Every structure is written in C-alpha cells, then in structure tokens.
Amino acid sequence: MYVMIDWHSIGNLKMGLFQDPMYITTEQETYEFWRTIARHFQGHNTPAFYELFNEPTLFSGQLGRMSWSEWKTINENMITVIRAFDPEKIILVAGLDWAYDLTPLLIEPIDAPDICYVSHPYPHKRTKPFEPKWEENFGFAASRYPVVVTEFSFTLGNEGIADNGEYGKAIIQYMEAKGMSWIGWVFDPEWNPG
C-alpha cells in the first residue's frame, strides 16, 4: 500500500486567508511541515506522494488575491525544501479554484522535475456537457504531464450535487481515457459527498 501525505488546508496561503478556521496555517508553518515530513520519511517508499496544499482558492475574491505566478513560486519553494531531504517522493501540485483549474499550465508550468498536477473535479464545478469543460480546465494537462485527481466524488440519489450515478460514470470514464490516476473522496461517516 502507498500513502499520500496531504497538507489539508483550503484557502489563500499567500495572504493567509482561509475558507474556515480549521484550515488556518502560514507559509512558514507549511514550509516547516514539509521539511519535517521530508526529513522523517526520506528513504521510505510507503509514503510515496506529497500533496503540497489541498485546495488553493480565492473563493470568488473573498480570500483576496493570488496569481498563478505567486502560487507557482510557493510550490517551487516547498519542492526545493522537500527535495533537499527526500528527492524520491512524487510531489502533487494543485491547481487553483479549489484544486480544479490547471489552465495556467498552458503558459507557466511548475519549474521542477518529477511532479504531478492535481485536480478536484466535483460535480458542482461545471454543468453539462461536462467533457468539453473538463478538457479545457484540466484534461488537456494529462497529454503533457502526469495528472492525479486526488479528490472527486458523487452521491447516490439526488442530494443536491448532480444526477450522481451518471456523473460518476462519466468522470471515471473520462479520467481513465485520459490516463489520469484518481482517488475517491471520502470514506467517512460525516464528511461528504461520500
């Protein structure tokens, strides 16, 4: 079994504004976390993936501003710290818009080797037809870079997210056709969608 270690925060790390108090962190704490983790797990292959920051978002401006270039620099700094101790782990870098949008890669990819990009394509992110929008927002990246969908989900029955079984089949078929790896969110009695 392989393990993904994820710095599970949601918000704007650059400005220190977050979606909820439970996600509050700082750039310094984030760098220190990854330095500690990389030092501790260097040479161990069970924790094979480091997801640097779960869901960067500006929340429609409610969490301030952060350009892709600023987000890119923060990620490259984290990667530099990790690689100083642990050069073998696979680094996972999330797109903006709650880790959904990878379109900035068309112009400015992360300047680091051996990384994967992350997207979280939940049903509420786009309306039908899904596939052209997925292709535009994150799917195109899979033809150039490794892409891992580290969160996606749908519910069974109508619980306000989408017509869920149809969405689930469509997103899995799309990811597999594009050669993307994926991890479902979440096997938990309280967090959803399950």
HELIX and SHEET records of a PDB file:
HELIX    1   1 PRO A   21  TYR A   23  5                                   3    
HELIX    2   2 GLU A   27  PHE A   41  1                                  15    
HELIX    3   3 TRP A   68  PHE A   85  1                                  18    
HELIX    4   4 LEU A   96  ALA A   99  1                                   4    
HELIX    5   5 THR A  103  LEU A  106  5                                   4    
HELIX    6   6 PRO A  123  LYS A  125  5                                   3    
HELIX    7   7 PHE A  130  ASN A  137  1                                   8    
HELIX    8   8 GLY A  139  SER A  143  5                                   5    
HELIX    9   9 ASN A  164  LYS A  178  1                                  15    
SHEET    1   A 6 VAL A   3  ASP A   6  0                                        
SHEET    2   A 6 PRO A  47  GLU A  51  1                                        
SHEET    3   A 6 ILE A  90  ALA A  94  1                                        
SHEET    4   A 6 ILE A 115  SER A 119  1                                        
SHEET    5   A 6 VAL A 147  VAL A 149  1                                        
SHEET    6   A 6 SER A 181  TRP A 182  1                                        
SHEET    1   B 3 LEU A  17  PHE A  18  0                                        
SHEET    2   B 3 ILE A  10  ASN A  12 -1                                        
SHEET    3   B 3 GLU A  55  PRO A  56  1                                        
END                                                                             
